[in-house]
Amino acid sequence: MNETAWGTIPDVDVLLFIIEATSDKIGKGDSLVLEKIKEKNKKTILVINKIDLIEKEKLLKLIDIYSKEYNFEAIIPVSALKNENTNKILDEIEKHIPEGPAYYDIEEYTDQTARQLMEEAIREKALKLLDQEVPHGILVEVEKMNLRKTTKGKDIYDVDATIFVLRKSHKGIVIGKDGAMLKKIGMYARQDMERTLGTKINLKLWVKIKEDWQDNQSIIKRFKNE
């Protein structure tokens, strides 16, 4: 396993070296890893875990010991147990990863897979929240899914989607009083997809009646393929 791990090093952009703060010196195992890092001379981030178990003075001493051994890109003290400083690890990794190629223009719609994931997320939340109030005759179609930059330079998807129902009575149930149910469906679906895509989403939902959609074979086929 170790040989496999070290064999992949030439292909990585940055290494993550994790040690425990409870040590007051470089242990035998950590020393071996450190020698490998020196040998490969790769960009490395040192993560010191379990800082909740030691005093600040001991942490500073440990940082000093390791700083003299290798020129780390960053040294990040964390407590995984208390989720302290853990977000800084991803931020630091991101600094050292080259930007990849754009697989589609940010002004264009995303690929069909992302659209299907969004449709399924909305449909799933609708059926779950509505429970037995509305039969499974709910169809969701994403008309637009556009990736753009915010004024702060962050990625965000603008998504326009429609929930189609079979009956007029179903439309009122899906929307809910003062639009409360529709807002809840949109909120939960958006949160799910933001976690999946790792990007903020601006979701707009509508509800329309489409009485004959279950007789449309192309729609039925699409559901079977998802």
ZATI-246352 format. One line per field, with one value per residue (C-alpha): residue in one letter; x, y, z. Coordinates in nm, 4 decimals. Layout:
<kolnus>
type c(A | ...)
xx c(X | ...)
yy c(Y | ...)
zz c(Z | ...)
</kolnus>
This chain:
<kolnus>
type c(M | N | E | T | A | W | G | T | I | P | D | V | D | V | L | L | F | I | I | E | A | T | S | D | K | I | G | K | G | D | S | L | V | L | E | K | I | K | E | K | N | K | K | T | I | L | V | I | N | K | I | D | L | I | E | K | E | K | L | L | K | L | I | D | I | Y | S | K | E | Y | N | F | E | A | I | I | P | V | S | A | L | K | N | E | N | T | N | K | I | L | D | E | I | E | K | H | I | P | E | G | P | A | Y | Y | D | I | E | E | Y | T | D | Q | T | A | R | Q | L | M | E | E | A | I | R | E | K | A | L | K | L | L | D | Q | E | V | P | H | G | I | L | V | E | V | E | K | M | N | L | R | K | T | T | K | G | K | D | I | Y | D | V | D | A | T | I | F | V | L | R | K | S | H | K | G | I | V | I | G | K | D | G | A | M | L | K | K | I | G | M | Y | A | R | Q | D | M | E | R | T | L | G | T | K | I | N | L | K | L | W | V | K | I | K | E | D | W | Q | D | N | Q | S | I | I | K | R | F | K | N | E)
xx c(0.0000 | 0.2839 | 0.4634 | 0.1439 | 0.0970 | 0.4516 | 0.4293 | 0.1515 | 0.3505 | 0.4952 | 0.1373 | 0.0123 | 0.0306 | 0.0560 | 0.1067 | -0.0734 | 0.1427 | -0.0685 | 0.0875 | -0.0456 | 0.0141 | 0.0610 | 0.4130 | 0.6970 | 0.9426 | 0.9490 | 0.8612 | 1.0110 | 0.7139 | 0.6836 | 1.0565 | 1.0339 | 0.7523 | 0.9442 | 1.2483 | 1.0308 | 0.8905 | 1.2422 | 1.3444 | 1.0540 | 1.0856 | 0.7136 | 0.4988 | 0.3730 | 0.1249 | 0.1831 | -0.1359 | -0.1000 | -0.4066 | -0.5385 | -0.4347 | -0.7228 | -0.5146 | -0.2051 | -0.0976 | -0.0108 | 0.3563 | 0.3914 | 0.2288 | 0.4674 | 0.7627 | 0.6368 | 0.5888 | 0.9444 | 1.0828 | 0.9133 | 0.9815 | 1.3531 | 1.3187 | 1.1398 | 1.0128 | 0.6391 | 0.3986 | 0.1900 | 0.1584 | -0.2026 | -0.2852 | -0.6314 | -0.8673 | -1.0655 | -1.2733 | -1.3843 | -1.3761 | -1.1283 | -0.9329 | -1.0259 | -1.1713 | -0.8278 | -0.6906 | -0.9045 | -0.8346 | -0.4614 | -0.4797 | -0.6735 | -0.3899 | -0.1523 | -0.3758 | -0.3484 | -0.6707 | -0.8062 | -0.9462 | -1.3012 | -1.5053 | -1.7885 | -1.8305 | -1.9523 | -2.2131 | -2.3606 | -2.5976 | -2.4416 | -2.4416 | -2.7500 | -2.6271 | -2.6249 | -2.9701 | -3.1037 | -2.9533 | -3.1271 | -3.4592 | -3.4341 | -3.3430 | -3.6501 | -3.8805 | -3.7429 | -3.7969 | -4.1462 | -4.2572 | -4.0998 | -4.2498 | -4.5915 | -4.5983 | -4.9433 | -5.1031 | -5.0062 | -4.9680 | -4.6398 | -4.7646 | -4.5045 | -4.2730 | -3.9828 | -3.8149 | -3.5149 | -3.5493 | -3.2271 | -2.9101 | -2.6516 | -2.3152 | -2.1901 | -1.9676 | -2.1017 | -1.9790 | -1.7316 | -1.5972 | -1.7673 | -1.9363 | -2.3154 | -2.5763 | -2.8943 | -3.1584 | -3.5136 | -3.7294 | -4.0965 | -4.2879 | -4.5666 | -4.8697 | -5.1657 | -5.4512 | -5.5431 | -5.5993 | -5.2434 | -5.1034 | -5.2398 | -5.0998 | -4.7520 | -4.7484 | -4.8947 | -5.0321 | -4.8598 | -4.6143 | -4.4708 | -4.4525 | -4.2920 | -4.0316 | -3.9538 | -3.9169 | -3.6854 | -3.4780 | -3.4110 | -3.3410 | -3.1048 | -2.9147 | -2.8713 | -2.7430 | -2.5084 | -2.3439 | -2.3326 | -2.1941 | -1.9920 | -2.1372 | -2.4034 | -2.7368 | -3.0008 | -3.3129 | -3.6453 | -3.9426 | -4.2806 | -4.5769 | -4.7871 | -5.0575 | -4.9721 | -5.2544 | -5.1277 | -4.7573 | -4.7929 | -4.9117 | -4.5994 | -4.3682 | -4.0570 | -4.1036 | -4.1721 | -3.8589 | -3.6518 | -3.7679 | -3.6740 | -3.3224 | -3.2541)
yy c(0.0000 | 0.2376 | 0.1671 | 0.2383 | 0.5651 | 0.6833 | 0.5769 | 0.8261 | 1.1256 | 1.2339 | 1.2891 | 1.5017 | 1.8799 | 1.9011 | 1.6564 | 1.6600 | 1.5479 | 1.4900 | 1.4493 | 1.4513 | 1.7477 | 1.5205 | 1.4283 | 1.6406 | 1.5237 | 1.3682 | 1.0018 | 0.7125 | 0.6753 | 1.0480 | 1.0662 | 0.8039 | 0.9928 | 1.3172 | 1.1617 | 1.0485 | 1.4005 | 1.5448 | 1.2891 | 1.3780 | 1.7520 | 1.8057 | 2.0931 | 1.9803 | 2.1127 | 2.0089 | 1.9501 | 1.9203 | 1.7481 | 1.7172 | 2.0676 | 2.0589 | 1.8187 | 2.0362 | 2.3791 | 2.6554 | 2.6538 | 2.2877 | 2.3504 | 2.6351 | 2.4124 | 2.1387 | 2.3869 | 2.5089 | 2.1525 | 2.0667 | 2.4070 | 2.3396 | 2.0037 | 2.1072 | 2.4140 | 2.3426 | 2.5476 | 2.5956 | 2.4582 | 2.4273 | 2.3349 | 2.1732 | 1.9836 | 1.7353 | 1.6487 | 2.0077 | 2.1005 | 2.3784 | 2.5252 | 2.2277 | 2.4574 | 2.6135 | 2.2851 | 2.2934 | 2.6645 | 2.6000 | 2.2987 | 2.5062 | 2.7612 | 2.4982 | 2.3223 | 2.4541 | 2.5595 | 2.2849 | 2.3215 | 2.4481 | 2.1577 | 2.3917 | 2.7643 | 2.9249 | 3.1090 | 2.7868 | 2.5398 | 2.2576 | 1.8989 | 1.6818 | 1.4892 | 1.7967 | 1.8930 | 1.5457 | 1.5584 | 1.8897 | 1.7567 | 1.4460 | 1.6503 | 1.8715 | 1.5750 | 1.3823 | 1.6731 | 1.7374 | 1.3768 | 1.3552 | 1.6785 | 1.6202 | 1.2594 | 1.1177 | 1.4489 | 1.4293 | 1.1046 | 1.0288 | 1.2085 | 1.4827 | 1.5755 | 1.8201 | 1.9896 | 2.2220 | 2.4831 | 2.6660 | 2.5788 | 2.8460 | 2.8861 | 3.2405 | 3.4480 | 3.6674 | 4.0225 | 3.8722 | 3.6278 | 3.3195 | 3.0536 | 3.0314 | 2.8402 | 3.0144 | 2.7412 | 2.7766 | 2.4671 | 2.3754 | 2.1177 | 1.9707 | 1.8134 | 1.6205 | 1.8084 | 2.1638 | 2.0571 | 1.9224 | 2.2579 | 2.4317 | 2.1618 | 2.1852 | 2.5642 | 2.5655 | 2.8577 | 3.1790 | 2.9647 | 2.8081 | 2.4502 | 2.5475 | 2.7544 | 2.4589 | 2.2212 | 2.4678 | 2.5297 | 2.1612 | 2.0776 | 2.3743 | 2.2767 | 1.9202 | 2.0296 | 2.2901 | 2.0097 | 1.7865 | 2.0470 | 2.2425 | 2.5661 | 2.8148 | 2.7846 | 3.0450 | 2.8323 | 2.9568 | 2.7175 | 2.7246 | 2.4864 | 2.4091 | 2.1605 | 1.9018 | 1.6514 | 1.4158 | 1.3875 | 1.0266 | 0.9330 | 1.0810 | 0.7867 | 1.0041 | 1.1357 | 0.7891 | 0.6563 | 0.9332 | 0.8382 | 0.4747 | 0.5772 | 0.7950)
zz c(0.0000 | 0.0923 | -0.2354 | -0.4274 | -0.2397 | -0.3016 | -0.6638 | -0.7264 | -0.5942 | -0.9327 | -1.0550 | -0.7635 | -0.7279 | -0.3503 | -0.0615 | 0.2726 | 0.5656 | 0.8798 | 1.2240 | 1.5801 | 1.8068 | 2.1082 | 1.9933 | 2.1289 | 1.8630 | 1.5180 | 1.5650 | 1.3704 | 1.1360 | 1.0720 | 1.0146 | 0.7392 | 0.5713 | 0.6002 | 0.4340 | 0.1425 | 0.1093 | 0.1030 | -0.1570 | -0.3867 | -0.3131 | -0.3627 | -0.2410 | 0.0977 | 0.3515 | 0.7112 | 0.9113 | 1.2890 | 1.4313 | 1.7910 | 1.8956 | 2.1453 | 2.3569 | 2.4083 | 2.5310 | 2.2858 | 2.3908 | 2.2983 | 1.9611 | 1.8836 | 1.9727 | 1.7397 | 1.4563 | 1.5074 | 1.4965 | 1.1673 | 1.0095 | 1.0410 | 0.8663 | 0.5478 | 0.3667 | 0.3916 | 0.1804 | 0.4959 | 0.8475 | 0.9635 | 1.3239 | 1.3441 | 1.5673 | 1.3590 | 1.6648 | 1.7199 | 1.3494 | 1.4262 | 1.1305 | 0.9103 | 0.6434 | 0.6010 | 0.4673 | 0.1519 | 0.1055 | 0.1177 | -0.1149 | -0.3668 | -0.3798 | -0.5134 | -0.7659 | -1.1234 | -1.2884 | -1.5102 | -1.8607 | -1.9128 | -2.0440 | -2.1491 | -2.1873 | -1.8643 | -2.0678 | -2.2024 | -2.0440 | -1.8479 | -1.9695 | -1.9479 | -1.6430 | -1.4195 | -1.5415 | -1.4648 | -1.1151 | -1.0541 | -1.1832 | -0.9677 | -0.6584 | -0.7015 | -0.7676 | -0.4710 | -0.2303 | -0.3660 | -0.3191 | 0.0240 | 0.1561 | 0.0028 | 0.1233 | 0.0379 | -0.0582 | -0.4245 | -0.6236 | -0.7963 | -1.1057 | -1.0755 | -1.3603 | -1.3264 | -1.6197 | -1.5986 | -1.8694 | -1.7892 | -1.5989 | -1.6603 | -1.4857 | -1.4294 | -1.2031 | -0.9228 | -0.8667 | -0.6190 | -0.8784 | -0.7334 | -0.9481 | -0.9299 | -1.1288 | -1.2410 | -1.2620 | -1.3913 | -1.3386 | -1.3647 | -1.1639 | -1.3756 | -1.2064 | -1.3459 | -1.1757 | -1.0894 | -0.7287 | -0.7169 | -0.8252 | -0.5164 | -0.2882 | -0.4413 | -0.4126 | -0.0613 | 0.1367 | 0.0278 | -0.1700 | 0.1472 | 0.0186 | -0.3126 | -0.1265 | 0.0987 | -0.1973 | -0.3698 | -0.0568 | 0.0152 | -0.3495 | -0.3789 | -0.0650 | -0.1911 | -0.5296 | -0.3835 | -0.1875 | -0.4959 | -0.7361 | -0.4797 | -0.6167 | -0.5128 | -0.6925 | -0.7684 | -0.8170 | -0.9524 | -0.9472 | -1.1183 | -1.1036 | -1.4113 | -1.5066 | -1.7726 | -1.7687 | -2.0384 | -1.9605 | -1.8416 | -2.1928 | -2.3521 | -2.4286 | -2.4664 | -2.1119 | -1.9722 | -2.1457 | -1.9899 | -1.6407 | -1.7044 | -1.8126 | -1.5079)
</kolnus>
